[in-house]
Amino acid sequence: VVAAGKARNLAAQTQSAAVIEWQMGGRSGSQPADLPGHRQAAEAHLALLAQNEVPVDAVGHRFVHGGDWFHHTAKVDANTLPKLRACLPLAPIHNPNSFAVIEACAEALPGVPQYAVFDTAFHAQMPAAARRYALPRALAEQQGFHKVGFHGLSCQYVSGRMAELLGRPLDDLKLIICHLGTGGASVTAVQGGHTLDTSMGCSPLAGLVMSTRSGDLDPEIVLALVRQGHSAEEIEVLLNQQSGLVGLSGYSSNLEEVIAAAETGDANCQIAFEVYAHRLRLYLGAYTWLLGGADAIVFTDDVGVRAWRLREAACRGVERLGVALDEAENRGASGEARISRAGAPTQVWVVPTDEERVIYAEVLQAVGASGQRR
């Protein structure tokens, strides 16, 4: 890796300050990031690259929702830009931010090819029984109401890595991948390298309790809010930005901060943690049944890798289902590690994801195919 950087806690409801961290040429640094949005964070990273004379041959972007237009990596050009704009409402937290970063790169790096790599692509072959909603068929088809799933880049990396770690062909494996991030979170059942089902739906709002998103709820709640006079925009903000951990706890959208406050006696943070863990256990149970038993359960992304208390809560008391944590291994895991007891039928792993590596591979292939690679 020539250079790496990350903006943390940007425009987030946490107790921690926003910072930009970077590593470059054997050096590293951190600087305050009092920035209003992702575009400005991208501009700051691009400036760091320019200051250190790091040339850029191509840019790859994670684009969360490709709608029904994109099932493969696509070059950003005059043909795809209108379709990418049309995708913005489909993932209102992520897609507009990604598009803003595309615009920032176009201004800072004129002439450099850009590519969008889609989280939804990994789930494109999901079975119809999992993909369809029980709505009138004509309406669902006209409106595009069907499950698409997200965190596909993470699932692609983790499933391939698990095949290596287990020493078995991916085609033979049944995996449950828990992508638990500081923003979004999802669980995916993967059989033979393909999605059998996943917790997020036609938007990233469904499924698990997340940092600021509600996850699954009774649709009647939305109808009740509409009857009370709330607009669609107000309800969107409520469910996407004011719910989840921050709504339950009234304290933070960061699970680690919620757990720390719960341990000091904060009752609201305690119930927020319990609700988060309970919803995760529901999906783990459902997907274990759907797969007919899993070869491995994998915890990934920031929360999945760091929050040993959550892993312990999620996997407690299910030894009869073949899942048994090694308490010491679980608490001591700081990177890639097996945390289940020896001999347990279902292995449990912590595997840090690497979505950037998937994007890199996709872009490198696209650039090579187009004859633009230097």
Residue pairs with C-beta under 8 A, 6 or more apart in sequence:
1 23
2 24
2 25
2 54
3 22
3 23
3 24
3 25
3 48
3 49
3 52
3 54
4 22
4 23
4 24
5 20
5 21
5 22
5 23
5 24
5 45
5 48
6 20
6 21
6 22
7 18
7 19
7 20
7 33
7 35
7 38
7 41
7 44
7 45
8 16
8 18
8 19
8 20
8 21
8 33
9 16
9 17
9 18
9 19
10 18
10 33
10 35
10 37
10 38
10 41
11 18
11 36
11 37
11 38
12 18
12 182
12 183
12 211
12 253
12 254
13 212
13 246
13 252
13 253
14 252
14 253
14 254
14 257
15 251
15 252
15 254
15 257
16 254
16 257
17 32
18 32
18 33
18 34
18 35
19 30
19 31
19 32
19 33
20 30
20 31
20 32
20 33
20 41
20 44
20 45
21 28
21 29
21 30
22 28
22 29
22 30
22 45
22 48
24 48
24 52
24 54
25 52
33 41
33 44
35 41
35 44
37 97
37 100
38 97
38 98
38 100
38 101
39 97
39 100
39 101
39 103
39 104
42 100
42 101
42 104
42 105
43 104
43 108
46 104
46 105
46 108
46 109
49 56
50 108
56 109
56 112
57 112
57 367
57 372
57 373
57 374
58 112
58 113
58 114
58 115
58 363
58 366
58 367
58 372
59 105
59 109
59 112
59 113
59 114
59 115
59 363
60 114
60 115
60 117
60 359
60 360
60 362
60 363
61 76
61 98
61 101
61 102
61 105
61 114
61 115
61 116
61 117
61 359
62 98
62 117
62 119
62 153
62 355
62 359
63 70
63 84
63 87
63 95
63 98
63 116
63 117
63 118
63 119
64 91
64 94
64 95
64 98
64 118
64 119
64 120
64 150
64 204
65 87
65 90
65 91
65 94
65 95
65 118
65 119
65 120
65 148
65 150
65 203
65 204
66 74
66 87
66 116
66 118
66 119
66 120
66 121
67 83
67 86
67 87
67 90
67 120
67 144
67 148
68 144
69 83
69 86
69 87
70 80
70 83
70 87
70 116
70 118
70 120
70 121
71 118
71 120
71 121
71 124
72 118
72 121
73 115
73 116
73 117
73 118
73 121
73 362
73 363
73 365
73 366
74 80
74 115
74 116
74 118
75 113
75 114
75 115
75 366
75 370
76 84
76 102
76 106
76 113
76 114
76 115
76 116
80 116
84 95
84 99
84 102
84 116
85 99
87 95
88 95
88 96
88 99
89 95
90 202
90 203
91 150
91 203
91 204
92 203
92 236
92 240
93 183
93 184
93 204
93 213
93 240
93 241
94 184
94 204
98 116
102 114
102 116
105 112
105 114
106 114
113 367
113 370
113 372
115 362
115 363
115 366
115 367
117 153
117 358
117 359
117 362
117 363
118 152
119 149
119 150
119 151
119 152
119 153
120 148
120 149
120 150
120 152
121 152
122 149
122 152
122 153
122 155
122 156
122 195
123 147
123 148
123 149
123 150
123 152
123 155
123 188
123 195
123 198
125 194
125 195
126 147
126 149
126 194
126 195
126 196
126 197
126 198
127 196
127 197
130 147
130 195
130 196
130 197
130 198
131 146
131 147
131 148
132 140
132 146
132 147
133 140
133 145
133 146
133 147
133 201
133 202
135 145
139 145
140 146
144 202
145 202
146 202
147 198
147 200
147 201
147 202
148 200
148 201
148 202
149 186
149 188
149 195
149 198
149 200
149 201
150 184
150 186
150 198
150 200
150 204
151 179
151 181
151 184
151 186
151 188
151 198
151 200
151 301
152 195
153 355
153 358
153 359
154 177
154 179
154 300
154 301
154 353
154 355
155 177
155 179
155 188
155 190
155 195
156 358
157 353
157 354
157 355
157 357
157 358
158 175
158 177
158 179
158 298
158 300
158 351
158 353
159 170
159 173
159 175
159 177
159 190
159 193
160 170
161 351
162 170
162 173
162 175
162 296
162 298
162 349
162 351
163 169
163 170
163 173
165 336
165 338
165 349
165 351
166 173
166 295
166 296
166 347
168 295
170 192
170 193
171 192
171 193
172 192
173 190
173 191
173 192
173 193
173 295
173 296
174 189
174 190
174 191
174 192
174 291
174 292
174 293
174 294
174 295
175 189
175 190
175 191
175 294
175 295
175 296
175 297
175 298
176 187
176 188
176 189
176 190
176 284
176 287
176 288
176 291
176 294
176 296
176 297
176 298
177 187
177 188
177 190
177 298
177 300
178 185
178 187
178 280
178 284
178 297
178 298
178 299
178 300
178 304
178 314
179 185
179 186
179 187
179 188
179 300
179 301
179 304
179 353
180 208
180 255
180 280
180 299
180 300
180 301
180 302
180 303
180 304
180 307
180 310
181 211
181 301
181 302
181 303
181 304
182 211
182 253
182 254
182 255
182 301
182 302
182 303
183 210
183 211
183 212
184 200
184 204
184 210
184 211
184 213
185 207
185 208
185 209
185 210
185 211
185 301
185 303
186 198
186 199
186 200
186 204
186 207
186 208
187 198
187 199
187 207
187 208
187 280
187 283
187 284
187 287
188 195
188 197
188 198
188 199
188 287
189 195
189 196
189 197
189 198
189 287
189 290
189 291
189 294
190 196
191 291
196 287
196 290
196 291
197 287
197 290
198 207
199 206
199 207
199 208
199 283
200 206
200 207
201 207
204 213
205 213
205 214
205 215
205 239
205 240
206 215
206 216
207 215
207 216
207 279
207 283
208 215
208 276
208 279
208 280
208 283
209 215
209 244
209 245
209 248
209 275
209 276
209 279
209 280
210 244
210 245
211 244
211 245
211 246
211 253
211 254
211 255
212 240
212 241
212 242
212 243
212 244
212 245
212 246
212 247
212 253
213 239
213 240
213 243
213 244
214 239
214 243
214 244
214 247
215 244
215 279
216 279
217 239
222 235
222 239
225 234
225 235
225 238
226 235
230 238
244 253
245 252
245 253
245 254
245 255
245 258
245 272
245 276
246 252
246 253
248 268
248 271
248 272
248 275
248 276
249 258
249 261
249 266
249 268
249 269
249 272
250 268
251 257
251 258
251 261
251 266
251 268
251 269
251 272
252 258
252 261
252 269
255 273
255 276
255 303
255 307
255 310
256 303
256 306
256 307
258 269
258 272
258 273
259 269
259 273
259 307
259 309
259 310
261 269
262 269
262 270
262 272
262 273
273 309
273 310
273 313
274 313
276 310
277 310
277 313
277 314
280 310
280 314
281 313
281 314
284 297
284 314
284 315
285 321
287 294
288 294
288 321
288 346
293 322
293 345
293 346
294 346
295 346
295 347
296 346
296 347
296 348
296 349
297 315
297 323
297 346
297 347
297 348
297 349
298 348
298 349
298 350
298 351
299 305
299 311
299 348
299 349
299 350
299 351
300 350
300 351
300 352
300 353
301 352
301 353
303 310
304 310
304 311
304 350
305 333
305 334
305 335
305 350
305 352
308 330
308 331
308 333
311 325
311 330
311 339
311 348
311 350
312 325
312 327
312 330
312 331
315 323
315 324
315 325
315 348
316 325
321 346
322 344
322 345
322 346
323 340
323 344
323 346
323 348
324 340
324 341
324 344
325 339
325 340
325 341
325 348
326 339
326 340
326 341
326 342
329 337
329 338
329 339
329 340
330 339
330 348
333 339
333 350
335 350
335 352
336 349
336 350
336 351
336 352
337 349
337 350
338 347
338 348
338 349
339 348
339 349
339 350
340 346
340 347
340 348
340 349
364 373
367 373
